[in-house]
Amino acid sequence: MFRHLLRFATFLLLSALASGQSYAPVNERPPALAREFRGAWVACIYNLDWPTSKGQSAAAQQAELRTLLDKVASLRMNAVVFQVRPHCDAVYASNNEPWSPWLSGTMGRSPGYDPLAFCIREAHARGIEVHAWFNPFRALANTSHQASSNHVTRSAPGLTKRYGTVVWCDPGIPENRSRALSTILDVVRRYDVDGVHLDDYFYPYPSGGQAFPDGKSPTQRRANIDSFVSNLYGSVKKQKPWVRVGISPFGIWQPGVPSGIEASLNSYEQLACDSRKWLKNGWVDYLAPQLYWRISPQKQSFPNLLQWWRSQGSRPVWPGIATARINSSEDPGRPASEITNQIDLTRQIGKNWNGHIHWSARSLVTNRGGIATRLASTYTQPAAVPPMPWINNRAPNPPGVSAVLTENGTAVSWIPDASAAKIAVQAKTGGTWRTAAIVPASRKSLTIPRADAIAITALDRYGNASPVKTLGIR
């Protein structure tokens, strides 16, 4: 510890001598840090986002993921929702389920590295959160997919049911719920994930007018899923309370709610998703309803739906927005401005903390319809992920901070408290404050363009902020 402090002091002294100027505490307070969850889904299934094709080498897959994370970081976004269990398989090293075929091309074959561990390391180095995305009950997305001998469809076929072209782990069987829960908790225990995320596939989407072959009523199915969601939330919080639990249901709770809204799918009845209850009961840290429609159509109005969702509970609602539908066959002629306008609405409508999630990351990497270019004017400076005061609202201690002017700008160094996960650096230039960067606390130093004053804030894993330390040139 003494050697570390000595090196730190020597660095500051040499830098100060080189520049002739350093910074000292001042009483000026900067504006509050911007707070917004800015996420993107990264789907592995069907190679939708990453990897872009099966069977690539480990080095090629890693290079693609670095490129994706670099784009997310360059856009000043702060989270990825990374698919780790597409259909009872694993995009990570698992002793319980086979390697995903979307990596090597063959279920059960190792890609030669641990993609989740790699993603976490690379994302955290860029100040990006990783929310591990699980599909808890889908066994095979298509009956044509080849399963390995240790996949549930072959090792325990009695737990599964075929429905149309998919195979499902029946949620009404207690063992399936416990298997899904233990799989998720295994990842939470072994990996430094920031969140756990589920999408809307609790029961399969209706096919051919046929009922799911379990002999259960919609009420019984909802009871099973409610129990699973409640147990998941409590179990994750018991293991690592700072890990966020988020769910992304279909964007309409039920047709006709709110008034005038229409949908061909009844998520409440057909998918057993009483997502409004989960929000009201606090069984999630955020809800991300898939609001993939445009602003203007009244039958599925983005602002009307967002307003309704954000009035249903006290936890954040961070809607999914369909960036992938820009100039798509699903929505011909949708401009990139539709997405940035929707983001503007998420900052204006309703209460609680701002946020949204892009479906999906590939649209950002490829700059679909110019969306990445437009986002530069929407994400004008870095934002901190919102806090979770319902779990923990204790502010971390401020870091020890020093700064000096150098030939390259302002060199900022800090010694973080043990509770600090990130450091936010704000800079004042020409009378205007801006957030220069939000970086891992373990980085210990950062050089930014020359500033008249700087402000440093520590952020913990819950998103709580320390008292601000402000320094000005002396």
C-alpha positions in Angstrom: 0.0 0.0 0.0 2.8 2.4 0.9 4.6 1.7 -2.4 1.4 2.4 -4.3 0.9 5.7 -2.5 4.5 6.7 -3.1 4.2 6.0 -6.8 1.0 8.0 -6.9 2.6 11.0 -5.2 5.7 10.8 -7.4 3.5 10.8 -10.5 1.7 13.9 -9.4 4.8 15.7 -8.4 6.6 15.1 -11.7 3.5 16.0 -13.7 3.1 19.3 -11.7 6.8 20.2 -12.2 6.4 19.5 -16.0 3.4 21.8 -16.3 3.9 24.3 -13.6 0.2 24.1 -12.7 -2.0 21.8 -10.7 -5.5 21.7 -9.3 -6.8 22.4 -5.8 -10.2 22.0 -4.1 -12.8 24.7 -4.8 -16.3 25.1 -3.6 -18.0 25.2 -7.0 -20.6 22.5 -7.6 -21.1 21.0 -11.0 -24.6 20.0 -12.3 -25.9 16.6 -11.4 -24.6 13.7 -13.5 -26.9 12.7 -16.3 -28.7 9.4 -15.4 -30.1 7.2 -18.1 -30.0 3.4 -18.9 -28.8 3.2 -22.5 -28.8 -0.5 -23.5 -28.7 -2.7 -26.6 -29.8 -6.4 -26.9 -27.1 -8.7 -28.2 -28.8 -11.8 -29.6 -26.8 -14.9 -30.3 -29.7 -17.0 -31.6 -29.7 -17.3 -35.4 -26.5 -15.2 -35.2 -28.7 -12.1 -35.2 -26.2 -9.8 -33.6 -23.2 -11.8 -32.5 -21.4 -13.8 -33.7 -22.5 -12.9 -37.2 -22.0 -16.5 -38.3 -21.4 -19.9 -36.8 -18.1 -21.7 -36.8 -15.8 -18.7 -36.7 -12.5 -19.0 -34.8 -12.3 -17.8 -31.2 -10.1 -14.9 -32.4 -12.7 -13.8 -35.0 -15.6 -14.0 -32.6 -13.7 -12.0 -30.0 -12.8 -9.4 -32.7 -16.4 -9.0 -33.6 -17.4 -8.6 -30.0 -14.8 -5.9 -29.4 -16.0 -4.0 -32.5 -19.6 -4.2 -31.1 -18.6 -3.0 -27.7 -16.4 -0.3 -29.2 -19.5 1.0 -31.0 -21.6 0.9 -27.9 -18.9 2.8 -26.0 -18.4 5.4 -28.8 -22.1 6.2 -28.7 -21.8 6.9 -25.0 -24.1 4.0 -24.1 -23.7 2.1 -20.9 -25.1 -1.4 -21.1 -25.5 -4.5 -23.3 -28.1 -7.3 -22.7 -26.1 -10.3 -23.8 -27.9 -13.5 -24.6 -26.4 -16.4 -22.7 -29.1 -19.1 -22.9 -31.0 -19.1 -26.2 -32.6 -22.5 -25.7 -31.4 -24.6 -22.8 -27.8 -24.2 -24.1 -25.0 -22.0 -22.9 -22.9 -19.1 -24.3 -20.6 -19.6 -21.3 -18.8 -22.5 -19.6 -21.5 -24.6 -18.0 -21.4 -28.0 -16.3 -25.1 -28.4 -16.7 -26.0 -27.4 -20.3 -24.3 -27.8 -23.7 -22.4 -25.2 -25.6 -24.7 -23.2 -27.8 -24.6 -24.2 -31.5 -24.7 -20.6 -32.5 -21.0 -20.4 -31.6 -19.2 -23.4 -33.1 -22.1 -24.6 -35.4 -22.6 -27.8 -33.4 -24.4 -28.0 -30.0 -22.0 -29.1 -27.3 -18.8 -28.1 -29.1 -16.7 -25.6 -27.3 -15.8 -22.4 -29.1 -12.4 -22.5 -27.5 -13.0 -19.7 -24.9 -15.7 -18.5 -22.5 -17.7 -15.8 -24.4 -19.6 -14.5 -21.3 -16.3 -14.1 -19.3 -14.8 -12.4 -22.3 -17.8 -10.1 -22.8 -17.8 -9.0 -19.1 -14.0 -8.3 -19.1 -14.2 -6.2 -22.4 -17.4 -4.4 -21.5 -16.4 -3.5 -18.0 -13.1 -2.1 -19.3 -15.2 0.3 -21.4 -17.5 1.2 -18.5 -20.4 -0.9 -19.9 -22.7 -3.1 -17.9 -23.5 -6.6 -18.9 -27.0 -8.0 -18.2 -27.1 -11.8 -18.8 -30.1 -12.6 -20.9 -31.8 -16.0 -20.4 -34.6 -17.8 -22.1 -35.8 -19.9 -19.2 -38.2 -22.4 -20.8 -37.5 -22.5 -24.6 -35.9 -25.9 -25.3 -35.4 -25.7 -29.1 -36.3 -22.7 -31.2 -37.0 -25.1 -34.1 -37.5 -28.9 -34.2 -35.1 -29.1 -37.1 -32.2 -28.1 -34.8 -29.8 -30.9 -33.8 -29.5 -31.4 -30.1 -26.5 -32.9 -28.2 -26.9 -35.9 -26.0 -26.8 -33.8 -22.8 -29.5 -31.4 -24.0 -32.8 -31.5 -22.1 -34.7 -32.8 -25.2 -32.5 -35.9 -25.1 -31.5 -36.3 -21.5 -34.9 -35.6 -20.0 -37.5 -35.6 -22.8 -40.3 -36.0 -20.4 -39.8 -32.4 -19.2 -40.5 -31.0 -22.7 -43.4 -30.6 -25.0 -43.5 -30.1 -28.7 -45.7 -27.2 -29.9 -45.7 -26.4 -33.5 -42.1 -26.0 -34.7 -40.7 -25.4 -31.2 -39.9 -27.6 -28.2 -40.7 -26.2 -24.8 -39.8 -27.0 -21.2 -43.3 -27.0 -19.6 -43.3 -24.3 -16.9 -46.1 -26.2 -15.1 -43.6 -28.9 -14.2 -41.8 -27.8 -11.0 -38.5 -29.3 -12.1 -38.4 -27.1 -15.1 -38.8 -24.0 -13.0 -36.2 -25.1 -10.6 -33.8 -26.0 -13.4 -34.2 -22.6 -15.0 -33.7 -20.9 -11.6 -30.6 -22.9 -10.7 -29.1 -22.2 -14.1 -29.5 -18.4 -13.7 -28.2 -18.4 -10.1 -25.2 -20.4 -11.3 -24.3 -17.6 -13.7 -24.9 -14.9 -11.0 -22.7 -16.8 -8.6 -19.8 -17.5 -11.0 -19.7 -14.4 -13.2 -19.5 -10.7 -12.5 -22.7 -9.8 -14.3 -24.5 -6.5 -13.6 -28.0 -7.8 -14.4 -30.2 -10.8 -15.1 -32.6 -10.3 -18.0 -35.6 -12.4 -19.3 -37.6 -11.7 -22.5 -41.3 -12.5 -23.2 -40.9 -16.3 -24.0 -42.5 -17.8 -20.9 -44.9 -19.8 -23.0 -44.6 -20.1 -26.8 -46.4 -17.7 -29.1 -49.7 -19.2 -30.3 -49.4 -21.3 -33.4 -52.1 -22.7 -35.7 -54.9 -22.0 -33.2 -53.7 -24.8 -31.0 -53.5 -24.6 -27.2 -50.2 -25.4 -25.5 -50.6 -29.2 -24.6 -50.3 -29.0 -20.9 -54.0 -29.2 -19.9 -53.7 -26.0 -17.8 -55.9 -23.0 -17.7 -54.4 -19.5 -18.4 -54.9 -18.7 -14.7 -52.9 -21.8 -13.6 -50.1 -20.9 -16.1 -49.9 -17.3 -14.8 -49.6 -18.6 -11.2 -46.7 -20.8 -12.3 -44.9 -17.9 -14.0 -45.7 -15.5 -11.1 -44.1 -17.9 -8.7 -41.0 -18.3 -10.9 -40.6 -14.5 -11.3 -41.0 -13.8 -7.6 -38.6 -16.6 -6.6 -36.1 -15.4 -9.2 -36.1 -11.9 -7.9 -35.7 -12.9 -4.3 -33.0 -15.5 -5.0 -30.9 -13.1 -7.1 -31.1 -10.4 -4.4 -30.1 -12.9 -1.7 -27.0 -14.0 -3.7 -25.9 -10.6 -5.1 -28.3 -7.7 -4.2 -26.6 -5.3 -6.7 -27.4 -7.5 -9.7 -30.4 -5.9 -11.4 -33.3 -8.2 -12.5 -35.1 -7.0 -15.6 -37.8 -8.5 -17.8 -38.9 -7.5 -21.3 -42.5 -8.5 -21.9 -44.6 -8.0 -25.0 -45.3 -4.3 -25.2 -49.1 -4.6 -24.7 -50.2 -6.1 -21.4 -53.7 -6.9 -22.8 -55.6 -5.7 -25.9 -57.7 -2.7 -25.0 -55.3 -1.5 -22.2 -55.0 1.4 -22.3 -58.2 2.3 -24.1 -58.0 2.2 -27.9 -54.9 -0.1 -28.0 -55.2 -3.2 -30.2 -53.1 -6.3 -30.5 -53.5 -9.7 -32.2 -51.7 -11.3 -29.2 -52.9 -11.4 -25.6 -49.7 -11.7 -23.6 -51.6 -12.0 -20.4 -53.8 -14.9 -21.5 -51.6 -16.6 -24.1 -48.0 -16.1 -22.7 -49.0 -16.2 -19.0 -47.3 -12.8 -18.6 -48.9 -10.7 -15.9 -46.1 -8.2 -16.3 -48.1 -5.4 -14.7 -48.2 -7.4 -11.5 -44.5 -7.9 -11.5 -44.0 -4.2 -11.8 -46.5 -3.3 -9.2 -45.2 -5.9 -6.7 -41.5 -4.9 -7.2 -40.4 -8.3 -8.5 -38.2 -6.5 -11.1 -35.6 -3.7 -10.9 -36.7 -2.6 -14.3 -39.3 -3.6 -16.9 -38.5 -3.2 -20.6 -41.8 -3.7 -22.5 -41.2 -4.2 -26.2 -42.7 -1.0 -27.6 -41.7 -1.6 -31.2 -44.4 0.5 -32.8 -44.2 4.0 -34.2 -45.2 7.2 -32.3 -48.2 8.1 -34.5 -50.5 5.0 -35.0 -53.1 5.2 -32.3 -53.8 1.4 -32.2 -50.3 0.8 -30.9 -49.2 4.3 -29.9 -45.6 4.4 -28.5 -46.3 7.4 -26.2 -49.7 6.2 -25.0 -48.3 2.8 -24.1 -45.2 4.2 -22.5 -47.4 6.6 -20.4 -49.5 3.6 -19.3 -46.6 1.4 -18.4 -44.9 4.1 -16.4 -48.0 4.7 -14.3 -48.2 1.0 -13.2 -45.6 0.9 -10.5 -42.7 2.7 -8.9 -39.8 0.8 -10.5 -38.2 2.0 -13.8 -39.8 1.2 -17.2 -37.1 1.3 -19.9 -38.9 0.4 -23.1 -37.5 -1.7 -25.9 -37.3 0.4 -29.1 -37.1 -1.3 -32.5 -34.0 0.2 -34.1 -33.9 -2.8 -36.3 -37.1 -1.8 -38.0 -35.5 1.3 -39.6 -36.1 0.8 -43.4 -37.2 -2.8 -42.8 -39.7 -5.1 -44.4 -41.6 -5.0 -41.1 -41.9 -1.2 -41.3 -41.0 0.1 -44.7 -40.0 3.7 -44.7 -39.3 4.0 -41.0 -36.7 6.7 -40.6 -33.9 6.8 -38.1 -35.5 9.9 -36.7 -38.4 7.7 -35.4 -35.9 6.2 -33.0 -34.3 9.4 -31.7 -37.8 10.9 -31.4 -38.8 7.9 -29.3 -35.8 8.4 -27.1 -36.8 12.0 -26.6 -40.2 10.8 -25.4 -38.7 8.4 -22.9 -37.1 11.5 -21.3 -40.4 13.3 -21.1 -43.1 10.8 -20.3 -43.9 9.5 -16.9 -41.9 9.2 -13.8 -38.9 7.4 -12.3 -35.5 7.1 -14.0 -34.9 7.5 -17.8 -33.8 4.6 -20.0 -34.4 2.4 -23.0 -33.0 -0.6 -24.8 -32.3 -0.9 -28.6 -33.4 -3.9 -30.5 -30.8 -4.6 -31.4 -27.0 -4.1 -31.4 -26.3 -4.9 -35.1 -28.4 -1.9 -36.2 -26.0 0.3 -34.2 -22.9 -1.4 -35.5 -24.1 -1.1 -39.1 -25.4 2.4 -38.7 -28.8 1.3 -40.1 -30.4 4.2 -41.8 -27.8 6.5 -40.2 -29.1 5.8 -36.7 -25.6 5.7 -35.1 -24.8 9.1 -36.7 -28.0 10.6 -35.3 -27.4 9.2 -31.8 -24.3 11.4 -31.5 -26.8 14.3 -31.1 -29.0 12.3 -28.7 -26.4 10.9 -26.4 -24.4 14.2 -26.1 -22.4 13.1 -23.0 -22.0 10.0 -21.0 -24.7 9.0 -18.5 -24.6 7.0 -15.3 -26.9 4.1 -14.9 -29.7 5.0 -12.6 -29.5 3.9 -8.9 -31.6 1.3 -7.1 -32.6 3.1 -3.9 -35.2 0.4 -3.1 -32.3 -2.0 -2.6 -29.5 0.3 -1.3 -29.2 4.1 -1.0 -25.9 4.4 0.9 -23.5 6.7 -0.8 -20.0 5.4 -1.3 -17.1 7.4 0.0 -15.5 9.9 -2.3 -12.2 8.9 -3.8 -8.9 10.6 -3.1 -8.3 12.8 -6.1 -5.5 14.9 -7.6 -5.1 16.5 -11.0 -2.4 18.4 -12.9 -2.0 20.0 -16.3 0.2 18.2 -18.7 1.2 18.7 -22.3 -1.6 16.4 -23.3 -4.4 18.0 -21.2 -5.6 17.4 -17.6 -4.3 14.3 -16.0 -6.7 13.1 -13.3 -5.7 10.4 -10.8 -7.7 8.8 -7.9 -7.5 6.3 -5.2 -11.0 4.7 -5.0 -12.8 3.5 -1.9 -13.4 -0.3 -1.9 -17.1 0.2 -2.7 -16.5 2.3 -5.9 -17.2 0.5 -9.2 -16.9 3.5 -11.5 -15.6 7.1 -11.5 -17.4 9.9 -13.3 -15.2 12.8 -14.4 -16.9 16.1 -15.2 -14.9 19.0 -16.7 -15.6 22.8 -16.9 -14.3 24.6 -20.0 -15.2 28.1 -21.0 -17.8 28.3 -18.3 -19.6 25.1 -19.3 -19.7 21.8 -17.4 -19.7 18.5 -19.3 -19.3 14.9 -18.3 -16.0 13.9 -19.8 -16.0 10.2 -19.0 -17.4 7.4 -16.8 -14.8 4.8 -16.4 -14.0 1.8 -14.1 -12.7 2.8 -10.7 -9.9 0.3 -11.1 -8.4 2.4 -13.9 -7.0 4.8 -11.3 -6.2 7.6 -13.8 -7.4 9.4 -16.9 -6.3 12.2 -19.2 -8.9 14.5 -20.6 -8.7 17.7 -22.6 -7.5 20.8 -20.6 -10.2 22.0 -18.2 -10.6 25.0 -15.9 -12.1 22.8 -13.2 -12.9 19.1 -12.7 -15.4 17.3 -10.5 -15.0 13.6 -9.5 -17.8 11.3 -8.3 -17.5 7.7 -7.3 -20.4 5.3 -8.2 -21.0 1.9 -6.6 -22.6 -1.2 -8.0 -26.0 0.0 -7.0 -25.6 3.2 -8.9 -25.3 5.3 -5.8 -23.1 8.4 -6.1 -20.5 9.7 -3.6 -20.2 13.4 -2.6 -18.5 15.3 -5.4 -14.9 16.4 -5.2 -14.3 19.6 -7.2 -10.8 20.9 -8.2 -9.9 24.1 -10.0 -6.6 25.3 -11.4 -4.5 27.2 -8.9 
